[in-house]
Structure formats: C-alpha cells, structure tokens
Amino acid sequence: MDNSPTSPYFGRVYTPWKRVIGRDSSTQIVNTYSTDKGTTWSTPLRVSERLPGTSEDTTFGQSFPLTITGPMGEVYVVWNHGIVKGVGFAKSTDGAQTFSAPRIIQRYNPLGTARRINEGIRHTVKGRVRAESYPSIVCDIYTPNRKGWLYLVWAADSIPNVYFSRSTDGGDTWSAAKIVHSDTKNDQFWSWIALDPSNGDLAVMYLDSRDDPANILTSCYVSYSSDGGDTWYDKRISDAESDLRRNPFQGNGFAGDYNGCAFHNGIVYPSWVDMRNARQNINDNDVFTAIVNVNGLIPPPRFIAKTLPENSTAIQLNWAEVTMRGFNKPIGDYEYELMRDGKSVQKFPRTTTSFLDTGLEKFKRYDYSLRIVADGDSSAYVYSRAFSGGSREPGTPRLLQAKGSQDVNVNLSVALPLYRLDSTTLMVNARAVALYRDGIFIKEIDIASTDAGKTVMINDTPPVRGWYSYSVTLRDSETPSNESAQSNAIFLYTGAISDNYADNFEEGTLRKYWTSTAWGLANVGYASANSLTESPQGRYRRSMRDSIALFPVLTQGGSTRMSFRHAAIIHPTDSGIVEQSTDMGRTWTLVAAFNNSQFAPWADTILAADDWKHEIVSLSGADTILARFRFRSNLSQELDGWYIDDIVIGATASVTMTNEHNGVNVYPNPTRSALYIQGMDDEELTIYSILGEKMPVQYLQENPEKIVNVSSYANGVYGLYSKKYGTIHYFSVQR
C-alpha cells in the first residue's frame, strides 16, 4: 500500500503475483492495483517476460513477487528469477500504468541442495525441507537523509546465508551484496526485512542453525542496522530450537515459506514457523513471535554464585559489567539490582561487579537473580544458585575393589570424594566411612579429614562364608553428621573354596548362596525333611526368571562332576536350567535343562516319592567352577515346581557318575551329524532340545551299537533319555 503523504497515488493498494499458464508451463510476474481500498482492481499488467517451460523449474521459474512504493509514488516490484538464479526488478513512476524493462539486479549461488521431494526437484535444507531464495524489500519514505533508499535481502549458497543490498538512486544501481549475520558456518535462510518508520533503522529476521553443531535445529535470529545497512548486529530471538523436518506435510518437505517481520518505535516483531511442539510421531507446526526491543537493556553476563568451602554461611557473587545495550547500542549510567530467593538484597553502582553474601544458613541452597535498571527501564534477570558451605550431602565414595579370602575376611578399597555432592565444594570435614553389607549398616571406620580425595582400605569379617554385597557411604563431622549416598555395590564370595562340596539342606536355613528372593527351602526332600526349590510358597508364578548360585569349587584338571536328586514338576513350556561359570559369575554357559516331559513319573504333575531322579552333570573349563540353578516360566501355565536335594560337587559326585552310567559310552561329543551309543540295550530312546522340544529319532543303525542321525538338528545342547536309565547323557551339535 502507498503510505507516502507526498505521493500522488497515496492510499493506492498494489498486488503482484506469479501467473502460470498450463498450456506452455510458462511463468510471468503481473501486477494490479486498487484505488478504492480493494473494491475494484485494475487490469493486470505484465511486469516480467513470459517464459514458457519454467513452472516446474527448481525454484518454480519466476516466483514470489513483492510490490512496494517510494516517497513520490514510485512502484517497485522484485521477484525470484529462479531460471537465472537472480533477483528480478522492475519500476514504475506512473502509478503502475507502465513498468520499466525487467532486469536482474543481483545474482546468487543456488540455495541448499537440489533434490527430488514429493512436489518435484526443489532446493532443500536439512535433507528434505524445501527452501528458496525469495527476496524481501523495503523503501524508506520517512527518514530525511535516506528518503527513497531501497533495501533488499535474500538467501543463497549451498550452506545458506542471508544477503543484503541497497539502492540510493531508485533502483538504478545496487551495492555489492553483504551478509547480515556473524555466523557463516551453518544455515541461515527464509529472511524478511523491516524498516522502523520512526528513524529508518533496519531489522532482518531469519531462521538460523548456528546453535546446533549438527546444523539441523533452527532458531529465529534478528540482525539490526542503524546506519542504512553499513553495519549489522545479530541476536537470537527464539527461546527454543525446533526441527523443521517435523512438519506435517507429505514427505515432511514443506515447513512453511512465510516468515515475516514488522518494526516500529524501536520494537521488532518477527514471526516464524516453529516445530517445537512436534512430539515423537506427531508432526506439528506453529507460528511464533517475540517482542524485540533494539534499545533494550541486556542483563549482566557471567553471573556466578560461588560456594566457599571454608565459610559455610557465605556465598561469593561475581558478574561482568554491561557496556552496551542490545544490538550494540550505547548505554549510560545504571544500577545492578540483586535478588535472593525472590526478595531484594541490595542495589549496586555500575562499577561494582562482586558481592559477598553473608549470614546465611549452612548447607542451604540459595537462588539469586540479577538485572540492571536505568531510566525507568530494566533488563531481564540472569540467574545463579549455590549452597552455603556447599551441598549438605558429601560426595559419593566409590568402591574400587573388594576381595574375599579363605578365612572369610573381606578387604575393600574405597576412593573417597574430594568434593561434596555439588562437585565444586571441597570436602573439608570428612570424618568416617560407613560400611554396608547386603544393604544393612555394619560399622563406621574413622578417617582423617585430609583423606578426602584419597584411597583408603577397610575390612570386614562376615559371620559365615558365602556371597555378599558391599557398599559404603561417607559421613562428615557436622552435628548431626551428614551422610553421602551409597557407593556402587560390589558382589563377592568370601570363605573357603575346596574341591569337594555337598548340601542336603537339613540345616533348616538356606546357606549364604547368591540367590534371588524366590528360592528357598521346601519341607519335602528325597530322604530328609527339606529340599531346595524356586517356589517354597506353593505353585510357581508365571513369568519367573530366578536363579541361585552355589559356592565355588576347585576342579581337578579343569573338570569335576555335580550330582543331585531332583523332581522337575515343570510344564513343558518352562525350564529348570543348570549352568556353569568359569569367571565367578560374570558369564554363564548351559549344562542341562529339564521339565516334566523328560521323565515319566513327572508327567502326572504330582510330587511323589518315585519322582526323585538322580542326575549327574559335568562341569569343566577352569580351575574354579561356579554352578547355578535357574528357573524360567511362561506367561500362562503354573505347576508345582522344581525340587532339588542332595547336591554333591567334586570327588563323591564322580564316583556316583561311574556307578550310574556303568558301561554306557556316547560319542563323539560334540557331534556334527551322527551320535554313537555303546553299552545300551534295545530300549527306545528319546531326545529333547534344551527348550523341551521332542526331537525326531532316526536310527542309522540299532544293533549292536546304536547310531542316531542328528544332521537335521540345529546347533545347540540336547538331552538323551530312556525309560530305564532316565537321563543318559547331554550332547551338543556343532557345525
């Protein structure tokens, strides 16, 4: 709209657009005007040439025209001439009755990366979001010494920048293009220029990715000039970043072209498309704005509240002096205003940049805010916080190492913190280390205050051998004492390790095994009153994943045997599993697995005297072996449970193995395709996978030696059974 009082066409409204003609895919810029506030419009007048075959050009041919007016009614039209990568320009001095010949006033490098998206080949940023070199232009019709000056901005380059150029002679000549922002490493695009009619100052808003090292997230920035574009100062405006790729359009290719900007009486009003409210799979876009005072006071930089370790009732505050207003504007005299926990503390002259806040409560957190005040105006607050004397809690110690011994002693190495929990206040009053065994406080070990930051050794003697969890805390010398959070926990075994070990569970209480809470003693056993079970309270639960590890044993030659009696009243979709570890429980390997489909007396799901089956398994691979029982149940079935008794590991178990399998030999193990079985009569065999799946048994030979074809079996562990012998052997298939 023509707003110039000196214009003969004052009040006239102008509208340009891009005309696209389908029959030849041409683009052309046209313009029309209204002299009656939009009630009627003039016949559209051609401004640019008609260019066939350009409507699907990467930048849509000739596009995005803007019309503005000058102080004497001059009409200026600019547009993006995508075909030649330039800004098109035409001028009228007779109220848009006629226009000068169109020409290119600036040429640019292609913006972003040209790639195919849903709407065709387009220039894109952020991998898939369309962006173009659309121009924005204003004319100063107000400022006496710059009246009639034209100011133009546009974006260009593969890593986009926002460029500026001006004309002081009505568009006949234009200044060399210059970048309006201080960052050129990341993307700046979708710009818009505005002019303050009160003084002729300029503001350019744009989207900017400088705050994201990955050059993806965008913020809104404003660049400001008070000298007609000779110098520019930029500042971030938006308070959050957003991801333009989260737009809701097809292929996420259209984030919205139409950013804008207004400027009046020193206040800039940018508006921009923003995806901050897009969440997970919900794409969304919004329009945001902000109120930007180019003369506004800026808050003090580097405002820091510092804890004083030796003075627990004071906090040191420091900040830097403010020397300019926003956008590098000069500043006069002012005061600092300090707030503590929302209440005013004191005001300071401009030259004061530090303050010792005293008389505070020990170990209390204080929140400070600071701003500057001048001429009835004030800056935003800046914030800092600190604890008087530091945080109340000491820093958390760390268990470096914990070792058991044959005599059940435990030695622990503890790294003490140098700081309190806030990681900045020196730990000047350390007094003792508190020892916790299995989460229960055991004792205090006194230390010197100078031990903070050092490593100390402490020891413990638990009542019996077994598995224990240890952690520690640090306590200070305050009254009452402040205690840190518990350290990391270390789980360990302490006590004798021998080559022979047995448990018939007749002690009445479970030994100090490494166990989940599910395992306990049942009042039924093979030849005595008790046995081990994962379900001491009745039928086992659904979705159980519980285990119990026994005491470690020494092997002879890297192998030993484990013998036990058990009744596996376990549904075929569940498993009772035996595993071994050669690294004290860090990793486990499978030894055997059971359910009630593997032994006929178990099939009726009722525990009886004849259900107690003798099992012998081999443990091997290291000088020290750890065995465990693990139970796994399904989502829907429940049976009685797994009962285990008379566990023997070592020499005694080896003798029992010889008697149990006298004369039976199974080889090779592992095997690739065939399994040979010697010393067994003609009774039918059954083979199960580790998950309880019954496998097909195909005999290659039945007498005198049985040969079973296992070439169709997947790699893994299998159990070989018969009605007469029960479990005969475990073998593995490996190819």
Buried (B, 14 or more C-beta within 10 A) or exposed (E): BBEBEEBEBEEBBBBBBBBBEEEEBBBBBBBBBBBEEEEEEBEBBBBBBBBEEBBBBBBBBBBBBBBBBBBBBBBBBBBBBBBEBBBBBBBBBEBBEEBBEBBEBBEBEBBBBEBEBEBEEBBBBBEBBBBBBBBBBBBBBBBEEBBBBBBBBBBBBBBBBBBBBBBBEBBEEBBEBBBBBEBEEBBBBBBBBBBBBEBBBBBBBBBBBBBBEEBBBBBBBBBBBBEBBEEBBBBEBBEEBBBBBBBEBEEBBBBBEEBBBBBEEBBBBBBBBBBBBBEEEEBEBEEBBBEBBBBBBBBBEEBBBBBBBEBBBBBBBBBEEBEEBBBBBEBEEBBBBBBBEEEEBEEBEBEBBEBEBEEBEEBBBBEBBBBBBBEEEBBEBBEBBBBBBBBBBBBBBBBBEBBBBEEBBBBBBBBBBBBBBBEBBBBBBBBBBBBBBBEEEBEBBEBEEEBBBEEBEBEBEBEEBBBBBBBBBBBBEBEEBBBBEBBEBBEBBBBEBEBBBEBBBBEEEBBBBBBEEBBBBBEBBBEEEBBBBBBBEEEBBEEBEBBBBBBBBBBEEEEBBBBBBBBBBBBBBBBBBBBBBBEBBEEBEBBBBBBBBBBEBBEEEEBEEEBBBBBBBBBBEBEBBBBBBBBBBBEEEBBBBBBBBBBBBBEBBBEBBEEBBEEBEBEEEEBEEEBBBEEBEEEEBBBBBBEBEEBEBEEBEEEEEBEBBBEEBEEEBBBBBBEEBBBBBBBBBEE
